[in-house]
Amino acid sequence: MKATIIFLLLAQVSWAGPFQQRGLFDFMLEDEASGISPDEHAPEIPELDPLGPMCPFRCQCHLRVVQCSDLGLDKVPKDLPPDTTLLDLQNNKITEIRDGDFKNLKNLHALILVNNKISKISPGAFTPLVKLERLYLSKNQLKELPEKMPKTLQELRAHENEITKVRKAVFNGMNQMIVIELGTNPLKSSGIENGAFQGMKKLSYIRVADSNITSIPQGLPPSLTELHLDGNKISRVDAGSLKGLNNLAKLGLSFNSISTVDNGSLANTPHLRELHLDNNKLTKVPGGLAEHKYIQVVYLHNNNISAVGTNDFCPPGYNTKKASYSGVSLFSNPVQYWEIQPSTFRCVYVRSAIQLGNYK
């Protein structure tokens, strides 16, 4: 039995023969001999689609987002993909935006030009951008806002430039605008044209902080819900300064030189919820807070307030105020906190919401 098995193994080895390297054409000849064409063995190769829009050199393109930031570019790249919806050109060395830089970008929704050296924007540079909603021009060298901006614009941020004028013609017809950021520009009150923001019916947020304006801009739209004018040179809030701002919910006037808030000024903002008047020169609590039904946060620290009356914050009745205070700061004022009557804060939500003491 053992001899029979060995004989069979030797027979298989002799039949197998040595391995021989075979070329590509040997297999093709075998196929021809067997009657099978090479096409029947080879997998089908799909036809390549025509090349789509090319991504600019050194940029990154993905899902209609073109990112060309931090590349040291001195001008806008050419041949941008026409289906781009977001174009990021921040942190470069671009000095000018020219006509034709954004041609064919009809689908662009957001354009980021932050932290360049842009001092000039040609009048028709943004004309092709018929769907642009967000334009970020912060940290450049612009002296004026560009004209002929797309009417579809909803958000404009141009803080930290050299802007000295805001003209009404710039925002004419921009009915979709919601947010305007113009802080840290050498703007003066005379540089903001009366009613410059008036025509924008949806505008809800304006920030012109850390500038040189000496009064609250006039002709603000009634749609406004937030107004931030911190870090300016405003010395007084006049009776008509806030006229017509029925929807204003947050007013920021910190770090100014305000010594007086005229009686009746706050009555123009019946829905005010937050009032920031810290770091000013007030000598008393602004009048009219007790009549506000919805105000919840009042910052008055770092002023010169020396006395607080029992009706400065809360109305005489207990049920007339719709919302209780959640934050009242009076620290760093010369007021003697132990002289304040406990009933002064009868409409405060919790005692921890009141901050007193620490007068330097």
Secondary structure, 3 states (H helix, E strand, C coil): CHHHHHHHHHHHHHHHCCCCCCCHHHHHHHHHHHCCCHHHHCCCCCCCCCCCCCCCCCCEEECCEEECCCCCCCCCCCCCCCCCCEEECCCCCCCEECCCCCCCCCCCCEEECCCCCCCEECCCCCCCCCCCCEEECCCCCCCECCCCCCCCCCEEECCCCCCCEECHHHHCCCCCCCEEECCCCCCEHHHECCCCCCCCCCCCEEECCCCECCCCCCCCCCCCCEEECCCCCCCEECCCCCCCCCCCCEEECCCCCCCEECCCCHHHCCCCCEEECCCCCCCCCCCCHHHCCCCCEEECCCCCCCCCCCCCCCCCCCCCCCCCECEEECCCCCCCHHHCCHHHHCCECCHHHEECCCCC
